[in-house]
Amino acid sequence: MMAMEDDPILRSRLDLLMEHRKERQEEEENWALTLLHVIAPLQTDLNKSDWSEDFIQRSIGLIRTNAIQTLASCCSKDRTDVFEGELATVRVLYPSMSPMSHSCMPNTRTIQRWDYILEARTLKKVRQGDEFTISYTGKNILSANR
């Protein structure tokens, strides 16, 4: 959220993404818990009273809607795949990659490079005009393609 606050170019890229606010508001219990356990502590405990509820909800919606789950794997400086196992599972948001569609049988997989750039690599031949797809769930075909 601080990066979005400080970087107008990033903010304009994120403004293009969906957040599904209406659907999230219909999840009344989750919406109330977010107000209590996320928004209030950010505004008071972290002294971010200048962050509006709307700004924080938008940020949460962007992550819930557009972020992907990834495992602790990376690509080393010499472009060799490094698979460290499931040391951690996190959700990351890459604005340029977010518009890629989900598929249970994706034609790309993502690799976190050593220099913190997310790289998409094809898993099979992609014909001209085909859409690049990824798995949003993290149940990618990583283990089968080591």
Backbone as a printed PyTorch tensor [residue, N CA C, xyz], in Angstrom:
tensor([[[  0.8280,  -1.1800,   0.0000],
         [  0.0000,   0.0000,   0.0000],
         [  0.8790,   1.2530,   0.0000]],

        [[  2.0230,   1.1590,   0.6800],
         [  2.9050,   2.3200,   0.6880],
         [  3.4790,   2.5750,  -0.7030]],

        [[  3.7940,   1.5050,  -1.4340],
         [  4.3030,   1.6730,  -2.7940],
         [  3.2450,   2.3040,  -3.6820]],

        [[  2.0100,   1.8600,  -3.5230],
         [  0.9180,   2.4110,  -4.3220],
         [  0.7030,   3.8810,  -3.9780]],

        [[  0.8890,   4.2170,  -2.7240],
         [  0.7140,   5.5890,  -2.2530],
         [  1.8020,   6.5120,  -2.8250]],

        [[  3.0200,   5.9830,  -2.9670],
         [  4.1750,   6.7980,  -3.3640],
         [  4.4860,   6.7730,  -4.8580]],

        [[  3.9230,   5.8250,  -5.5930],
         [  4.2920,   5.6480,  -6.9980],
         [  3.0670,   5.8100,  -7.8930]],

        [[  2.9020,   6.9900,  -8.5220],
         [  1.7100,   7.2180,  -9.3500],
         [  1.6370,   6.3000, -10.5680]],

        [[  2.7580,   5.8520, -11.0870],
         [  2.7420,   4.9400, -12.2370],
         [  2.1970,   3.5830, -11.8010]],

        [[  2.6860,   3.0850, -10.6760],
         [  2.1710,   1.8200, -10.1420],
         [  0.6860,   1.9460,  -9.8500]],

        [[  0.3000,   3.0340,  -9.2320],
         [ -1.1120,   3.2240,  -8.8900],
         [ -1.9880,   3.2230, -10.1440]],

        [[ -1.5210,   3.8590, -11.2220],
         [ -2.3190,   3.8760, -12.4550],
         [ -2.4290,   2.4750, -13.0530]],

        [[ -1.3950,   1.6480, -12.8940],
         [ -1.4580,   0.2690, -13.3890],
         [ -2.4290,  -0.5500, -12.5390]],

        [[ -2.3960,  -0.3370, -11.2370],
         [ -3.3010,  -1.0670, -10.3470],
         [ -4.7490,  -0.6180, -10.5210]],

        [[ -4.9500,   0.6270, -10.9190],
         [ -6.3070,   1.1230, -11.1490],
         [ -7.0200,   0.3670, -12.2670]],

        [[ -6.2700,  -0.3170, -13.1250],
         [ -6.8580,  -1.0910, -14.2290],
         [ -7.3800,  -2.4540, -13.7700]],

        [[ -6.9950,  -2.8850, -12.5670],
         [ -7.3450,  -4.2180, -12.0890],
         [ -8.6640,  -4.2120, -11.3180]],

        [[ -9.3360,  -5.3690, -11.3250],
         [-10.5950,  -5.5230, -10.5980],
         [-10.3300,  -5.8330,  -9.1310]],

        [[-11.3070,  -5.5180,  -8.2850],
         [-11.1890,  -5.8120,  -6.8540],
         [-12.4000,  -6.5590,  -6.2950]],

        [[-13.4810,  -6.6780,  -7.0570],
         [-14.7000,  -7.3900,  -6.6480],
         [-15.2480,  -6.8950,  -5.3120]],

        [[-15.3120,  -5.5740,  -5.1360],
         [-15.7900,  -4.9740,  -3.8840],
         [-17.2130,  -5.4150,  -3.5440]],

        [[-18.1080,  -5.3710,  -4.5140],
         [-19.5120,  -5.7080,  -4.2410],
         [-19.6240,  -7.1350,  -3.7000]],

        [[-18.9290,  -8.0620,  -4.3340],
         [-18.9810,  -9.4610,  -3.9010],
         [-18.3820,  -9.6100,  -2.5020]],

        [[-17.2990,  -8.8810,  -2.2250],
         [-16.6660,  -8.9650,  -0.9130],
         [-17.5590,  -8.3610,   0.1630]],

        [[-18.2810,  -7.2930,  -0.1530],
         [-19.1940,  -6.6770,   0.8140],
         [-20.3430,  -7.6140,   1.1580]],

        [[-20.7320,  -8.4620,   0.2170],
         [-21.8010,  -9.4280,   0.4730],
         [-21.3590, -10.5130,   1.4510]],

        [[-20.0560, -10.6940,   1.6100],
         [-19.5120, -11.6040,   2.6250],
         [-19.4400, -10.8110,   3.9370]],

        [[-20.5950, -10.5440,   4.5270],
         [-20.7130,  -9.5960,   5.6350],
         [-19.7930,  -9.9100,   6.8090]],

        [[-19.6670, -11.1860,   7.1570],
         [-18.8160, -11.5490,   8.2940],
         [-17.3520, -11.2310,   7.9910]],

        [[-16.8820, -11.5900,   6.7920],
         [-15.4990, -11.2870,   6.4140],
         [-15.2620,  -9.7860,   6.3370]],

        [[-16.2520,  -9.0540,   5.8080],
         [-16.1210,  -7.6000,   5.6960],
         [-15.9590,  -6.9860,   7.0920]],

        [[-16.7800,  -7.4340,   8.0470],
         [-16.7050,  -6.9170,   9.4190],
         [-15.3720,  -7.2790,  10.0800]],

        [[-14.9120,  -8.5140,   9.8650],
         [-13.6190,  -8.9280,  10.4240],
         [-12.4710,  -8.1050,   9.8340]],

        [[-12.5640,  -7.7800,   8.5590],
         [-11.5440,  -6.9460,   7.9230],
         [-11.5110,  -5.5620,   8.5510]],

        [[-12.6910,  -5.0020,   8.8050],
         [-12.7560,  -3.6900,   9.4580],
         [-12.0900,  -3.7380,  10.8380]],

        [[-12.3820,  -4.7930,  11.5910],
         [-11.8990,  -4.9120,  12.9550],
         [-10.4150,  -5.2680,  13.0430]],

        [[ -9.9910,  -6.2500,  12.2370],
         [ -8.6480,  -6.8140,  12.4060],
         [ -7.6090,  -6.3230,  11.3990]],

        [[ -8.0290,  -5.5920,  10.3890],
         [ -7.0690,  -5.0860,   9.4020],
         [ -7.1100,  -3.5580,   9.3420]],

        [[ -8.2680,  -3.0180,   9.0470],
         [ -8.3660,  -1.5710,   8.8280],
         [ -8.1000,  -0.7890,  10.1130]],

        [[ -8.7760,  -1.1380,  11.1950],
         [ -8.5860,  -0.4100,  12.4550],
         [ -7.1300,  -0.4590,  12.9260]],

        [[ -6.4830,  -1.6460,  12.9630],
         [ -5.0730,  -1.6630,  13.3910],
         [ -4.1460,  -0.8670,  12.4630]],

        [[ -4.3940,  -0.9200,  11.1580],
         [ -3.5540,  -0.1340,  10.2510],
         [ -3.6850,   1.3590,  10.5510]],

        [[ -4.9050,   1.7980,  10.7490],
         [ -5.1330,   3.2240,  10.9580],
         [ -4.6670,   3.6980,  12.3410]],

        [[ -4.7620,   2.8460,  13.3480],
         [ -4.4050,   3.2900,  14.7050],
         [ -3.0160,   2.8040,  15.1200]],

        [[ -2.8020,   1.5050,  15.1590],
         [ -1.5350,   0.9520,  15.6570],
         [ -0.3430,   1.3280,  14.7820]],

        [[ -0.5400,   1.3690,  13.4800],
         [  0.5520,   1.7180,  12.5680],
         [  0.5210,   3.1920,  12.1830]],

        [[ -0.3750,   3.9400,  12.8170],
         [ -0.4630,   5.3850,  12.6130],
         [ -0.6760,   5.7520,  11.1360]],

        [[ -1.5660,   5.0440,  10.4830],
         [ -1.8970,   5.3310,   9.0810],
         [ -3.3160,   5.8700,   8.9890]],

        [[ -3.6270,   6.8250,   9.8280],
         [ -4.9690,   7.3980,   9.8340],
         [ -5.2830,   8.1150,   8.5210]],

        [[ -4.2420,   8.4640,   7.7470],
         [ -4.4740,   9.1110,   6.4490],
         [ -4.9060,   8.1030,   5.3850]],

        [[ -4.7730,   6.8010,   5.6800],
         [ -5.2720,   5.7780,   4.7590],
         [ -6.7630,   5.5950,   5.0360]],

        [[ -7.5790,   5.8870,   4.0570],
         [ -9.0220,   5.7490,   4.2360],
         [ -9.4280,   4.2770,   4.2280]],

        [[-10.5970,   4.0010,   4.7890],
         [-11.1390,   2.6450,   4.7390],
         [-11.2540,   2.1860,   3.2830]],

        [[-11.6800,   3.0900,   2.4040],
         [-11.8250,   2.7720,   0.9870],
         [-10.4830,   2.3760,   0.3720]],

        [[ -9.4240,   3.1150,   0.6890],
         [ -8.0870,   2.8230,   0.1620],
         [ -7.6060,   1.4470,   0.6250]],

        [[ -7.8040,   1.1520,   1.9000],
         [ -7.3630,  -0.1420,   2.4370],
         [ -8.2040,  -1.2720,   1.8460]],

        [[ -9.5180,  -1.0940,   1.7670],
         [-10.3770,  -2.1270,   1.1700],
         [ -9.9930,  -2.3690,  -0.2910]],

        [[ -9.6840,  -1.3190,  -1.0230],
         [ -9.2510,  -1.4650,  -2.4220],
         [ -7.9750,  -2.2870,  -2.4850]],

        [[ -7.0340,  -2.0130,  -1.6020],
         [ -5.7690,  -2.7560,  -1.5780],
         [ -6.0030,  -4.2270,  -1.2720]],

        [[ -6.8570,  -4.4980,  -0.2920],
         [ -7.1840,  -5.8910,   0.0560],
         [ -7.8590,  -6.5790,  -1.1280]],

        [[ -8.7990,  -5.8880,  -1.7580],
         [ -9.4910,  -6.4610,  -2.9180],
         [ -8.5520,  -6.7600,  -4.0640]],

        [[ -7.5790,  -5.8790,  -4.3000],
         [ -6.6060,  -6.1200,  -5.3730],
         [ -5.8190,  -7.3960,  -5.1150]],

        [[ -5.4090,  -7.5830,  -3.8730],
         [ -4.6370,  -8.7830,  -3.5380],
         [ -5.5130, -10.0270,  -3.6110]],

        [[ -6.7140,  -9.9710,  -3.0240],
         [ -7.6080, -11.1360,  -3.0560],
         [ -7.9810, -11.5310,  -4.4770]],

        [[ -8.1410, -10.5450,  -5.3580],
         [ -8.6270, -10.8140,  -6.7070],
         [ -7.5070, -11.1130,  -7.6930]],

        [[ -6.3580, -10.4840,  -7.5370],
         [ -5.3350, -10.5300,  -8.5800],
         [ -4.0250, -11.2060,  -8.1920]],

        [[ -3.7760, -11.3970,  -6.9150],
         [ -2.5000, -11.9820,  -6.5090],
         [ -2.4980, -13.4780,  -6.7710]],

        [[ -1.3070, -14.0160,  -6.8930],
         [ -1.1700, -15.4640,  -7.0780],
         [ -0.4510, -16.0520,  -5.8800]],

        [[ -0.6580, -17.3230,  -5.6810],
         [  0.0440, -18.0480,  -4.6270],
         [  1.3180, -18.6020,  -5.2310]],

        [[  2.3960, -18.5000,  -4.5080],
         [  3.6490, -19.0320,  -5.0110],
         [  4.3960, -19.7420,  -3.8930]],

        [[  5.2440, -20.6790,  -4.2610],
         [  6.0460, -21.4340,  -3.3110],
         [  7.4530, -20.8440,  -3.2510]],

        [[  8.2260, -21.2910,  -2.2810],
         [  9.6090, -20.8410,  -2.1580],
         [ 10.4440, -21.5400,  -3.2260]],

        [[ 10.3920, -21.0220,  -4.4200],
         [ 11.2250, -21.5210,  -5.5090],
         [ 11.7350, -20.2990,  -6.2520]],

        [[ 12.8210, -20.4620,  -6.9300],
         [ 13.3740, -19.3010,  -7.6250],
         [ 14.2440, -19.7500,  -8.7880]],

        [[ 14.7680, -18.7840,  -9.4700],
         [ 15.6840, -19.0210, -10.5690],
         [ 16.9850, -18.3200, -10.1940]],

        [[ 18.0910, -19.0400, -10.1930],
         [ 19.3620, -18.4610,  -9.7850],
         [ 19.9120, -17.5200, -10.8520]],

        [[ 20.9880, -16.8430, -10.5070],
         [ 21.5810, -15.8490, -11.3930],
         [ 21.9390, -16.4380, -12.7630]],

        [[ 22.3440, -17.7070, -12.7890],
         [ 22.6900, -18.3410, -14.0670],
         [ 21.4850, -18.9710, -14.7540]],

        [[ 20.2630, -18.6130, -14.2950],
         [ 18.9900, -19.0240, -14.8600],
         [ 18.6880, -20.5110, -14.6280]],

        [[ 19.3120, -21.0990, -13.6210],
         [ 19.0280, -22.4700, -13.2480],
         [ 17.8780, -22.4800, -12.2500]],

        [[ 16.9240, -23.3790, -12.4550],
         [ 15.8050, -23.4810, -11.5140],
         [ 16.3130, -23.9610, -10.1650]],

        [[ 15.8550, -23.3390,  -9.1140],
         [ 16.1770, -23.7400,  -7.7550],
         [ 14.8540, -24.0230,  -7.0550]],

        [[ 14.6490, -25.2710,  -6.6540],
         [ 13.4180, -25.6530,  -5.9660],
         [ 13.7710, -25.9820,  -4.5300]],

        [[ 13.3640, -25.1430,  -3.6250],
         [ 13.7100, -25.2860,  -2.2210],
         [ 12.5980, -25.9730,  -1.4410]],

        [[ 11.6060, -26.4690,  -2.1150],
         [ 10.4940, -27.0940,  -1.4320],
         [  9.5020, -26.0610,  -0.9490]],

        [[  8.6080, -26.4830,  -0.1240],
         [  7.5730, -25.5800,   0.3640],
         [  8.0310, -24.8970,   1.6490]],

        [[  9.0740, -24.0740,   1.5340],
         [  9.5320, -23.3110,   2.6920],
         [  8.4970, -22.2680,   3.0880]],

        [[  7.8230, -21.7450,   2.0990],
         [  6.8010, -20.7340,   2.3740],
         [  5.8150, -20.6950,   1.2200]],

        [[  4.6040, -20.3350,   1.5340],
         [  3.5860, -20.0830,   0.5260],
         [  3.0860, -18.6740,   0.7730]],

        [[  3.1740, -17.8350,  -0.2400],
         [  2.7590, -16.4390,  -0.0980],
         [  1.9060, -16.0440,  -1.2930]],

        [[  1.2080, -14.9280,  -1.1690],
         [  0.4580, -14.3590,  -2.2890],
         [  1.2090, -13.1220,  -2.7310]],

        [[  1.4680, -13.0330,  -4.0150],
         [  2.1960, -11.8950,  -4.5730],
         [  1.3690, -11.2720,  -5.6890]],

        [[  1.5420,  -9.9870,  -5.8520],
         [  0.8020,  -9.2440,  -6.8640],
         [  1.7910,  -8.6360,  -7.8390]],

        [[  1.7060,  -9.0570,  -9.0860],
         [  2.5000,  -8.5110, -10.1770],
         [  1.5200,  -7.8700, -11.1500]],

        [[  1.4280,  -6.5380, -11.1640],
         [  0.4200,  -5.8670, -11.9840],
         [  0.4680,  -6.2170, -13.4620]],

        [[  1.6420,  -6.4700, -14.0150],
         [  1.7260,  -6.8070, -15.4350],
         [  1.2460,  -8.2150, -15.7170]],

        [[  1.3240,  -9.0870, -14.7170],
         [  0.9350, -10.4730, -14.9070],
         [ -0.5310, -10.7010, -14.5290]],

        [[ -1.0930,  -9.8370, -13.7040],
         [ -2.4520, -10.0420, -13.2070],
         [ -3.5000, -10.2490, -14.2920]],

        [[ -3.3930,  -9.5990, -15.4520],
         [ -4.4080,  -9.8400, -16.4760],
         [ -4.3560, -11.2360, -17.1280]],

        [[ -3.2830, -12.0290, -16.8580],
         [ -3.2270, -13.3780, -17.4230],
         [ -4.3530, -14.2120, -16.8400]],

        [[ -4.9720, -15.0240, -17.6430],
         [ -6.1100, -15.8320, -17.2160],
         [ -5.6660, -17.0890, -16.4920]],

        [[ -6.5420, -17.5570, -15.5850],
         [ -6.3070, -18.8020, -14.8640],
         [ -6.7070, -19.9880, -15.7320]],

        [[ -5.9680, -21.0650, -15.5650],
         [ -6.3400, -22.3390, -16.1610],
         [ -5.9070, -23.4430, -15.2110]],

        [[ -6.7290, -24.4860, -15.1060],
         [ -6.3300, -25.6490, -14.3200],
         [ -5.2250, -26.4190, -15.0330]],

        [[ -5.1030, -26.1940, -16.3260],
         [ -4.0400, -26.7890, -17.1380],
         [ -3.2890, -25.6430, -17.8310]],

        [[ -2.5300, -24.8410, -17.0700],
         [ -1.9030, -23.6480, -17.6370],
         [ -0.8340, -23.9970, -18.6650]],

        [[ -0.5720, -23.0330, -19.5530],
         [  0.5050, -23.2610, -20.5240],
         [  1.7780, -22.5280, -20.1250]],

        [[  1.7690, -21.8590, -18.9650],
         [  2.9850, -21.2640, -18.4190],
         [  3.0710, -21.5800, -16.9370]],

        [[  4.2460, -21.4440, -16.3940],
         [  4.4580, -21.5050, -14.9450],
         [  5.2860, -20.2970, -14.5700]],

        [[  5.1960, -19.9040, -13.3270],
         [  5.9280, -18.7310, -12.8830],
         [  7.1250, -19.1390, -12.0420]],

        [[  8.1970, -18.3980, -12.2100],
         [  9.4360, -18.6170, -11.4640],
         [  9.8350, -17.2880, -10.8420]],

        [[ 10.1120, -17.2920,  -9.5400],
         [ 10.6260, -16.0990,  -8.8810],
         [ 12.1350, -16.0750,  -9.1100]],

        [[ 12.6060, -15.1000,  -9.8730],
         [ 14.0380, -15.0120, -10.1770],
         [ 14.8130, -14.4790,  -8.9880]],

        [[ 16.0990, -14.7010,  -8.9930],
         [ 16.9820, -14.2570,  -7.9130],
         [ 16.9220, -12.7480,  -7.7160]],

        [[ 16.5940, -11.9950,  -8.7810],
         [ 16.5560, -10.5320,  -8.7090],
         [ 15.1470, -10.0090,  -8.4550]],

        [[ 14.2480, -10.8850,  -7.9240],
         [ 12.8880, -10.5440,  -7.5090],
         [ 11.9450, -10.2210,  -8.6670]],

        [[ 12.2840, -10.6330,  -9.8450],
         [ 11.4010, -10.4730, -10.9960],
         [ 10.6750, -11.7940, -11.1970]],

        [[  9.3840, -11.7160, -11.4330],
         [  8.6130, -12.9180, -11.7130],
         [  8.7150, -13.2110, -13.1970]],

        [[  9.0860, -14.4060, -13.5240],
         [  9.2650, -14.8210, -14.9120],
         [  8.2320, -15.8930, -15.2310]],

        [[  7.6000, -15.7750, -16.3710],
         [  6.6620, -16.8020, -16.8240],
         [  7.3650, -17.6230, -17.8980]],

        [[  7.3470, -18.9230, -17.7330],
         [  7.9640, -19.8300, -18.7030],
         [  6.8830, -20.7450, -19.2710]],

        [[  6.9640, -20.9870, -20.5630],
         [  5.9550, -21.8490, -21.1740],
         [  6.2010, -23.2990, -20.7710]],

        [[  5.1140, -24.0270, -20.6190],
         [  5.1700, -25.4420, -20.2770],
         [  5.0140, -26.3190, -21.5130]],

        [[  4.4450, -25.7370, -22.5540],
         [  4.2240, -26.4730, -23.8010],
         [  4.2050, -25.4610, -24.9360]],

        [[  4.1780, -25.9410, -26.1460],
         [  4.1760, -25.0580, -27.3090],
         [  2.9080, -24.1950, -27.3080]],

        [[  3.1200, -22.9040, -27.4810],
         [  2.0040, -21.9710, -27.5350],
         [  1.9530, -21.4030, -28.9450]],

        [[  0.8110, -21.6020, -29.6050],
         [  0.6640, -21.1180, -30.9790],
         [  0.3660, -19.6260, -30.9840]],

        [[  0.7270, -18.9900, -32.0790],
         [  0.4320, -17.5710, -32.2350],
         [ -1.0690, -17.3470, -32.0750]],

        [[ -1.4330, -16.3590, -31.2740],
         [ -2.8300, -16.0500, -31.0260],
         [ -3.3940, -16.7350, -29.7960]],

        [[ -2.7130, -17.7880, -29.2720],
         [ -3.1670, -18.4430, -28.0430],
         [ -2.9210, -17.5300, -26.8480]],

        [[ -3.7800, -17.6290, -25.8690],
         [ -3.6390, -16.8510, -24.6430],
         [ -2.6470, -17.5520, -23.7060]],

        [[ -1.7940, -16.7830, -23.0500],
         [ -0.9370, -17.3310, -22.0040],
         [ -1.7790, -17.4760, -20.7500]],

        [[ -1.7160, -18.6430, -20.1060],
         [ -2.4880, -18.8860, -18.8960],
         [ -1.5660, -19.3270, -17.7730]],

        [[ -2.0080, -19.0590, -16.5430],
         [ -1.2820, -19.4820, -15.3560],
         [ -2.2790, -20.0980, -14.3860]],

        [[ -1.7680, -20.7510, -13.3680],
         [ -2.6190, -21.2890, -12.3100],
         [ -2.6120, -20.2970, -11.1640]],

        [[ -3.7810, -19.7930, -10.7950],
         [ -3.8840, -18.8580,  -9.6790],
         [ -3.7550, -19.5710,  -8.3330]],

        [[ -3.9890, -20.8560,  -8.3050],
         [ -4.0890, -21.5720,  -7.0410],
         [ -2.7500, -22.0450,  -6.5010]],

        [[ -1.7060, -21.9870,  -7.2810],
         [ -0.4330, -22.4980,  -6.8180],
         [ -0.2990, -23.9900,  -7.0560]],

        [[ -1.3670, -24.6270,  -7.5070],
         [ -1.2950, -26.0590,  -7.8050],
         [ -0.7920, -26.2050,  -9.2340]],

        [[  0.2940, -25.5060,  -9.4740],
         [  0.9470, -25.5030, -10.7630],
         [  1.5780, -26.8580, -11.0190]],

        [[  2.0760, -27.0690, -12.1660],
         [  2.6690, -28.3480, -12.5330],
         [  4.1680, -28.3160, -12.2470]],

        [[  4.5750, -27.6340, -11.1810],
         [  5.9940, -27.4750, -10.8710],
         [  6.7170, -28.8000, -10.7020]],

        [[  6.1660, -29.6900,  -9.8880],
         [  6.8810, -30.9290,  -9.5960],
         [  7.0370, -31.8090, -10.8250]],

        [[  6.1190, -31.7310, -11.7580],
         [  6.2030, -32.5610, -12.9630],
         [  7.1760, -31.9920, -13.9860]],

        [[  7.5830, -30.7480, -13.8090],
         [  8.4350, -30.1180, -14.8150],
         [  9.7570, -29.6270, -14.2450]],

        [[ 10.3060, -30.2970, -13.2790],
         [ 11.5800, -29.8990, -12.6920],
         [ 12.7140, -30.2350, -13.6050]]])
